[in-house]
């Protein structure tokens, strides 16, 4: 499964009807609307030589991504695209379909994906490690993907997850006689329980002006490459 970004993508609302000859006719209600950029998913097949043979869209994932752009008016769905790319790649690895929900809960793809993300978070290998924030984002996007189809009354043999009600204590308002008040948060049993190290060289997280990735890139520039690119008066130069 690969992702491909479309910079020029237009959408028109289709309608279908049967004409006087009994043939199916497709027309459109309105003028094209630009919804790009959008990143869609494709299933790529290779031949025996490992060369590209054909590619087919992952229709169910792409329909959801377009729904977010068209109906929910979300300007950016890149996080959802990355999450579904990771999820449908995982489905290929384990040989399951997105709507395949066995009776045993731990065999359902959603729960297996949760364990997969937690394993990647615990991994010490640089190429496979995922930050806790990334794992939680991916899991949340996959849950919302299934929620969309549950709201559309899509029938699963067994539920993809169970709902939970979590009580959270917050500071009470000034007018309250209590120090704290409790609110109920609706969530699912697919919550990722993980956390990242929030410090960098003993610097409190709230004082860090750069992300972890930016710190790593800066470290390479300062200690390894010792080279920077400077643009002055539209002229580009390198300095060591």
N, C-alpha and C positions, 0 to 999 in steps of 0.2 A: 504494500500500500504506500503510495506517495501522495504528496500534496502539490498543488500547482496554483499559483496566484494568477488571477485574472484581473488585469487593470482596466479592461474595457468590457463591461458586462451590462447588458440592458435586460429589463424584464417588462413583459406585457401580460396583463391578466387574460388568460385564455377562457373561452367558452366553447362548448361543443353542442351540436344539434344534428338531427337527422333531416336531410333535405327532402324534396318531393320525390327524388329517385330512390329514397331509402338508404342513401349513403351518408356516412359520418363526415361532418364538416367541422373544421376547427377555425375559429376566428378570434378576434381580440377586442376587448372592451375599450381600451384606452391607448394612448401613445406610449412608446417605450420610456421607461424610467431607468436612469443610471443608478445601479446599486453597487458598482465596483468601487474600490477593490474588494475582492473576496477570494479566499483560498479554499478550493474544493479538493476532494479526495478521489483518487483513482486507483483501481486494482490493476496492476501491471503484470502481464504474463511474459515469460521469457521462453525462447526455444531451447533446443538441446545444446546449442552452442553458447547459451547464456546471453543471446542477443534479444533485443526488444521485439516482441511479436505483436502484442496488442494491449490496449488499455481500455478499461470500462469504468465509468463513474461508479463510486459507492453511493448509489442513489439515495438510500435511506439517510445517510449522513449528510449528503449534499442538500436534500430536501429540508432537513432541519436547519442547516446553516443559512439557506436562502430564506426560510421562515423568519429567522432572527433579523435578517437584513430588511426584508420586505414588510412583514407584519409587525414585528417588534421595533422596527426603526432603529436598530443598533448600528452605530457607525463603524464599529470594529468588532469582528468575530474571530480574530486571530487566535485568542486563547482557546476558544471552543474548537477551532480547526486543529490546533496542536494536540489538544486533549483527545479528540476523536481519531486523529491520525495514530496516536499512541495506542488507543483502545482497539481500533480495528486491526492494527498490526499485531497486537496481542491476541486477538481472536483468531487470526490466521495461524499464529504459532501453536495455539492449543487446539485448533481444528474445530471451532464452535461458531455458530451463528449468533448474531446480536440478540435475536428473540428466542433463543433456545434456553429454556429455564427448567432444568431437571427438578425432581422432587426434593433431593437433598440440597439444602441451602448452600453448603460449602462447594458444591459442584457447579453452581450457577456462575456465569461469566462475570457478573458484577462483583461477587464476593471474591472470585479468583483474581480479578483485576486489583481489588483492594489489597490483597496479600502481595500481589506482584509489586505494587507501588511501595508498600512498606519494606519489601525486600530490597528494592532499588535504593531506598533511602538509607538503609543500614549498610549498603555495600560500600566498601572502602576503595573500589576501583573507580578511577577518575571518569572513565568512559560510560559507566553504568550508574553512577551515583546521581540521585535526584534530591534536591533540597526539599525540606518538608513543605515549604510554601508551594512549590511546584506540584508535589504529590496531592496536596489538598485542592489546588486549583483543578487539576486533571480529574480528580474524583468528583468534585462539585459539578464540573461540566458534564460528566457522564451521567450523574444523577439527574441533572436538569434535562438532559437528552431523553432519558426514560420518562421523566415526569411529563414531558410534552406529549408523548404517545399514550401515556396513561390517561391524560386529560382528553385525548382524542378517542378514548374508549377502545384502544388497541388491546386485544385479548392475549394475555400471556398464560401459559400453562400453570406457572407459579409466579408470584410477585418477584420483580427484580430486586426489591429491598423492602424492609419494614420501616414504618414510620416510628419515630420516638419523640417524646416531649421532654425537653431538658429544662430544669428550673435554674435560672441564673439570678444571683443576687446583685443588685445595683444600689448605688447611693440614693436614698430617698430625697424627695424635694424638700425645700425649706419649710413648706407648710405642713409636712408630715410629722407626726409625733414619733415615728420610728426612724432608726438610723439607716435601715436598709429596707428595700422592698424586693419582692421576687416576681420575675416575669417568666412566662413559659415560652420556650423557643422550639418550634417544630423543626425536626431534623430527621435523619435516617440512621440506620445502624451501619452505614458505610462510612462513618466518620473516620478520617485518618488521625491516629493519635501519634503525633511526632512533632518535634520542635528542632529548630536550627540553633546552632551556637550564635548568640547575638552579640558577640564581642569580637574585636579584631585588634590583636596586640594590646589587650586590656583597655581599649577605647570603648566607652559605653556606646551602645547601638544608636542612641538618640543623638550622639555627636558625630556620627559618621555621615559625611556628605557624599560618599561614593558607595555604590553597591559592591558586593563581594566580587563580581566579575570585573568591575572597573578597577578595584584594588589590585586584582591579579594582573590585569593588563598594565597598570601603572608600575607594578613591581618588575614586570618584564622590561619595560622601557628604561627604568632607572638602574637596574642591576645587571641586565643581560645585554640588550641591544645598545643601550647608552646612545641612542640616536633619536632625534625628534625632527618632525617636519614643520617648517615655519613658512608661513605665507605673509609676505610683506610687500605692499604696493603691487598686488596681483602677481608677484613673483614667488615661486616655490623653491625652497632650498632645504637641504638636510644638514643638521648640525650634530656633532657628537659631544 
